[in-house]
């Protein structure tokens, strides 16, 4: 077991609890790991948090002398759903202890100045996030959400800041298939006016990555009071929230900032729209025809 101890005894250059958890998992799983997985585990255990956070699976594979597939397989053997989950855990401490401008500088330094490098880094992370979302296979939750939307009345889509992009996009696409929807992007004092018209049988779709704000909590409470349903799109597992939502849909968040935090949330919204269109194909087609006619009347 001495070689195991040597693998994880590294200089204490960080107080990141996620790295301590990683090293603990390596100790526990070491006897069950293959030779290649032990190589990766040793490499990851010695990685600075910034390197883990910004490195793609391909880059980490090259640096460890293995491959991107071995990186992903190893972190899964250690109990993570994938590399993005490990990055998210590392980021929780790293981003709270490092100033935003310092994190930005580190990200810029890592990505380099070449267009090809930047292109590859951003697309690599986008692909990793989309794959992580696709691998979640939350078919039961998606089915439940679609049933609520199909049987419900008005759809209220809520999101502030960057999440407003996903929320407003959902409203636009729902209206285009004949589903009545409105967007709420306010917070604070103004939010009370927007929540007042919420009625029984309405469905509130809430985009809240990263953290659950008081506004989100109040929206969920208001929906429960009037008998409306709620669909929460977030990157947090249901067990960690303790919120009384009708359905929770996972949309993996980015811990690095290389890609928009709403990327996977928009994809989840697109799944809901396509599923609803298939439920009532005639309504979707007729609404699309009307939209085309209106555009022609406007000269477009």
C-alpha positions in Angstrom: 0.0 0.0 0.0 3.0 2.3 0.2 2.9 3.0 -3.5 -0.7 4.1 -3.0 0.3 6.6 -0.3 3.0 8.0 -2.4 0.6 8.7 -5.2 -1.6 11.0 -3.1 1.0 12.6 -0.9 1.4 15.9 -2.8 2.5 19.3 -1.6 -0.3 21.2 0.0 -0.7 24.0 -2.6 -4.4 24.3 -2.1 -7.1 23.9 0.5 -9.6 22.7 -2.1 -11.8 20.2 -0.4 -12.8 18.7 -3.8 -9.1 17.6 -4.3 -9.1 16.1 -0.8 -12.3 14.1 -1.8 -10.7 13.1 -5.1 -7.6 11.7 -3.3 -9.8 9.9 -0.8 -11.6 8.2 -3.6 -8.3 7.2 -5.2 -7.2 5.6 -1.9 -10.5 3.7 -1.6 -10.7 2.5 -5.2 -7.0 1.9 -5.8 -7.1 -1.9 -5.5 -9.9 -2.0 -8.1 -8.3 0.3 -10.7 -6.5 -0.9 -13.8 -2.9 0.1 -14.5 -4.0 2.9 -16.9 -6.6 4.1 -14.3 -3.9 4.2 -11.6 -1.8 6.3 -13.9 -4.6 8.8 -14.4 -5.5 8.8 -10.7 -2.0 9.6 -9.8 -1.9 12.4 -12.4 -5.3 13.9 -11.3 -4.4 13.7 -7.6 -1.3 15.9 -8.3 -3.0 18.4 -10.6 -3.4 22.0 -9.4 -7.1 23.0 -9.2 -6.8 25.5 -12.1 -5.3 22.8 -14.4 -8.1 20.4 -13.6 -10.7 23.1 -14.1 -9.6 24.3 -17.5 -8.1 21.2 -19.0 -10.2 19.2 -21.5 -10.3 15.4 -21.4 -8.0 15.3 -24.4 -5.4 17.7 -22.9 -5.4 15.8 -19.6 -5.1 12.6 -21.5 -2.0 13.8 -23.4 -0.4 15.2 -20.2 -1.0 11.9 -18.3 0.3 9.8 -21.2 -3.0 8.1 -21.6 -6.1 9.2 -23.6 -9.3 11.2 -23.2 -11.3 8.0 -23.0 -9.1 6.8 -20.1 -9.5 10.1 -18.3 -13.3 9.8 -18.5 -13.3 6.1 -17.6 -11.1 6.7 -14.6 -13.2 9.5 -13.1 -16.3 7.3 -13.5 -14.5 4.5 -11.8 -13.8 6.9 -8.9 -17.6 7.5 -8.6 -18.1 10.7 -10.7 -20.6 10.9 -13.4 -17.9 12.3 -15.7 -15.1 14.9 -15.9 -17.6 17.8 -15.7 -18.8 16.7 -12.3 -15.2 16.6 -11.0 -14.6 20.0 -12.5 -17.8 21.4 -10.9 -16.7 20.1 -7.4 -13.3 21.7 -7.8 -14.9 25.0 -9.0 -17.1 25.3 -6.0 -14.1 26.1 -3.8 -11.8 27.4 -6.4 -14.2 30.1 -7.7 -15.2 31.3 -4.2 -11.6 31.8 -3.1 -10.1 33.3 -6.3 -11.1 36.8 -7.5 -13.1 36.8 -10.8 -10.5 38.9 -12.6 -7.8 36.3 -11.6 -9.9 33.5 -12.8 -10.4 35.3 -16.1 -6.7 35.8 -16.5 -6.1 32.2 -15.8 -8.7 31.1 -18.4 -7.1 33.5 -21.0 -3.6 32.2 -20.2 -4.8 28.6 -20.5 -6.7 29.1 -23.8 -3.8 30.9 -25.4 -4.0 33.6 -28.1 -4.4 31.5 -31.2 -7.8 31.3 -32.8 -7.3 27.6 -33.4 -6.6 27.0 -29.7 -9.5 29.0 -28.6 -11.8 27.3 -31.1 -10.8 23.9 -29.9 -11.0 24.7 -26.2 -14.5 26.1 -26.4 -15.9 23.4 -28.6 -14.3 20.7 -26.4 -16.0 22.0 -23.4 -19.3 22.4 -25.2 -19.2 18.8 -26.4 -18.3 17.6 -22.9 -21.3 19.4 -21.4 -23.7 18.3 -24.0 -22.6 14.7 -23.7 -22.9 14.9 -19.9 -26.4 16.2 -20.3 -27.3 13.5 -22.9 -25.9 10.7 -20.7 -28.2 11.8 -17.8 -31.0 9.9 -19.7 -33.7 11.6 -17.6 -36.5 10.2 -19.7 -39.0 9.8 -16.8 -38.5 13.4 -15.7 -38.8 14.7 -19.3 -42.0 12.6 -19.8 -43.5 14.0 -16.6 -42.6 17.6 -17.7 -44.2 17.1 -21.1 -47.4 15.7 -19.6 -47.7 18.8 -17.3 -47.1 21.1 -20.2 -49.5 19.3 -22.5 -52.3 19.2 -20.0 -51.6 22.6 -18.4 -52.8 26.1 -19.3 -50.4 29.1 -19.7 -46.7 28.3 -19.5 -44.7 30.9 -17.5 -41.0 30.7 -18.3 -38.7 32.4 -15.7 -35.1 33.2 -15.8 -32.9 36.2 -14.9 -29.5 37.3 -16.2 -28.0 34.7 -18.5 -30.8 32.3 -17.7 -33.2 34.7 -19.3 -31.9 33.6 -22.7 -33.0 30.0 -22.1 -36.3 31.2 -20.6 -37.2 33.6 -23.4 -36.1 31.1 -26.1 -38.5 28.6 -24.6 -41.4 31.1 -24.8 -40.7 31.9 -28.4 -40.6 28.3 -29.5 -43.7 27.3 -27.5 -45.7 30.1 -29.0 -44.5 29.0 -32.5 -46.1 25.5 -31.9 -49.4 27.0 -30.6 -48.7 26.9 -26.9 -49.6 30.0 -24.9 -46.5 31.1 -23.0 -45.1 34.3 -21.4 -41.7 35.2 -20.1 -40.8 36.6 -16.7 -37.3 38.1 -16.3 -37.8 40.3 -13.3 -36.6 40.0 -9.8 -37.0 41.8 -6.5 -39.9 44.1 -6.0 -41.1 43.9 -9.6 -41.4 40.1 -9.5 -44.5 40.3 -7.2 -46.5 41.9 -10.0 -45.4 39.2 -12.5 -46.4 36.4 -10.1 -49.8 37.8 -9.3 -51.6 36.5 -12.4 -50.3 33.0 -11.9 -53.3 30.7 -11.9 -54.3 27.1 -11.2 -53.3 24.7 -14.0 -50.6 27.1 -15.2 -47.1 25.6 -15.5 -44.0 27.6 -14.4 -40.7 26.5 -16.1 -37.9 27.9 -14.0 -34.3 28.2 -15.2 -32.0 28.5 -12.2 -28.4 27.1 -12.7 -25.8 27.5 -10.1 -27.9 28.4 -7.1 -31.5 28.8 -6.0 -32.4 32.4 -5.2 -35.1 33.7 -2.8 -37.0 34.8 -5.9 -37.1 31.2 -7.2 -38.1 29.9 -3.8 -41.0 32.5 -3.7 -42.1 31.6 -7.2 -42.3 27.9 -6.3 -44.3 28.8 -3.2 -46.7 31.0 -5.2 -47.3 28.2 -7.7 -48.0 25.7 -4.9 -50.4 28.2 -3.3 -52.5 28.8 -6.5 -52.3 25.2 -7.7 -49.8 25.7 -10.6 -47.1 23.2 -11.5 -43.4 23.9 -11.5 -40.6 22.5 -13.7 -37.1 23.4 -12.4 -34.2 23.3 -14.9 -31.0 23.4 -12.9 -27.6 21.6 -12.5 -28.3 20.6 -8.9 -29.5 17.1 -8.1 -33.0 17.0 -6.5 -31.7 15.6 -3.2 -29.5 18.7 -2.7 -32.3 21.3 -3.1 -35.2 20.2 -0.9 -37.6 22.2 -3.0 -41.2 21.3 -3.6 -41.1 21.3 -7.4 -43.3 19.1 -9.6 -40.4 18.0 -11.9 -36.6 18.7 -11.8 -34.6 18.5 -15.1 -30.8 18.5 -15.0 -28.8 20.8 -17.3 -25.1 20.5 -16.5 -23.5 23.9 -15.7 -20.0 25.1 -16.8 -17.5 25.6 -14.1 -15.0 27.4 -16.3 -16.9 30.1 -18.1 -15.7 29.0 -21.5 -19.2 28.3 -22.7 -22.5 29.9 -21.7 -24.1 28.6 -18.6 -27.4 28.4 -20.5 -26.1 26.0 -23.3 -27.5 22.8 -21.9 -30.6 24.5 -20.5 -31.5 25.7 -24.0 -31.1 22.1 -25.2 -33.4 20.8 -22.5 -36.0 23.5 -23.5 -35.7 22.4 -27.1 -36.4 18.8 -26.1 -39.6 19.9 -24.3 -40.7 21.9 -27.4 -40.1 19.0 -29.8 -41.9 16.5 -27.5 -44.9 18.9 -27.2 -45.0 19.3 -30.9 -45.2 15.6 -31.4 -48.0 15.4 -28.8 -50.3 17.7 -30.9 -48.8 17.6 -34.4 -51.9 19.3 -36.0 -51.7 22.3 -33.7 -48.0 22.7 -34.3 -48.3 22.5 -38.1 -51.3 24.8 -38.2 -49.5 27.4 -36.0 -46.4 27.2 -38.2 -48.6 27.8 -41.3 -50.2 30.9 -39.6 -46.7 32.2 -38.7 -45.5 31.8 -42.3 -48.6 33.7 -43.6 -48.1 36.5 -41.2 -44.4 36.8 -42.2 -45.5 36.9 -45.9 -48.0 39.6 -45.1 -45.2 41.6 -43.5 -43.1 41.2 -46.6 -40.6 38.7 -45.2 
